[in-house]
Amino acid sequence: MLDYISVQQASDKWEISKRRIQKLCEENRIDGAVHFGRAWAIPKGAPKPVDGRLKENRKKD
């Protein structure tokens, strides 16, 4: 498990809440995230997902 980090570590790294990271994992928005029972394992090199809720990050039609 050396190539993975926990939700808590990702939360500290990306400066977003643990619950938000769990939700991103559930929505398959973090590539390579794996669910083990009640915990998520996130690849160390995974980039922070873009926040589609922000206007500047929305797709233009």
Secondary structure in CASP SS format (residue, H / E / C, confidence):
PFRMAT SS
TARGET T0000
AUTHOR 0000-0000-0000
METHOD secondary structure of the structure
MODEL  1
M C 1.00
L C 1.00
D C 1.00
Y E 1.00
I E 1.00
S C 1.00
V H 1.00
Q H 1.00
Q H 1.00
A H 1.00
S H 1.00
D H 1.00
K H 1.00
W H 1.00
E C 1.00
I C 1.00
S C 1.00
K H 1.00
R H 1.00
R H 1.00
I H 1.00
Q H 1.00
K H 1.00
L H 1.00
C H 1.00
E H 1.00
E C 1.00
N C 1.00
R C 1.00
I C 1.00
D C 1.00
G C 1.00
A C 1.00
V E 1.00
H E 1.00
F E 1.00
G C 1.00
R C 1.00
A E 1.00
W E 1.00
A E 1.00
I E 1.00
P E 1.00
K C 1.00
G C 1.00
A C 1.00
P C 1.00
K C 1.00
P C 1.00
V C 1.00
D C 1.00
G C 1.00
R C 1.00
L C 1.00
K H 1.00
E H 1.00
N H 1.00
R C 1.00
K C 1.00
K C 1.00
D C 1.00
END
